[in-house]
Amino acid sequence: MTIQESAEMYLETIYILSQENEHVRSIDICKKMDFSKPSVSRAMKNLKSEGYIDIDDNGYISLKEKGLKIAKKIYERHEVLTDYFISLGINPKTAEDDACRIEHVISDETFTKIKELLKH
């Protein structure tokens, strides 16, 4: 099953926010992604119905196992690709922006080879 790029971005953002704060709320996601409350609310409803997140009675959002798996995968890609591009001499802002786009479309095979290359 494939997941849309926008859903991956939301899951990654929830993961990052959960590393920074004890609780993650929709408003935190709005601020981090610079998205409107209705857009985030709709996305959270979809992610919850698809089993990627839980939302408790206080509105706190947490990743379920399959959401966490995707979030960690995308986040690792983002970090590795950003660092790699910076090591090539690319401006850090450009490196991060490019990594953010590429992390969603790069194949597992290509990403694995990049990681292997960086280990040597």
Secondary structure, DSSP 4 states (H G I P E B T S, - for coil): ----HHHHHHHHHHHHHHHH-S---HHHHHHHHT--HHHHHHHHHHHHHTTSEEE-TT--EEE-HHHHHHHHHHHHHHHHHHHHHHHTT--HHHHHHHHHHHTTTS-HHHHHHHHHHHH-
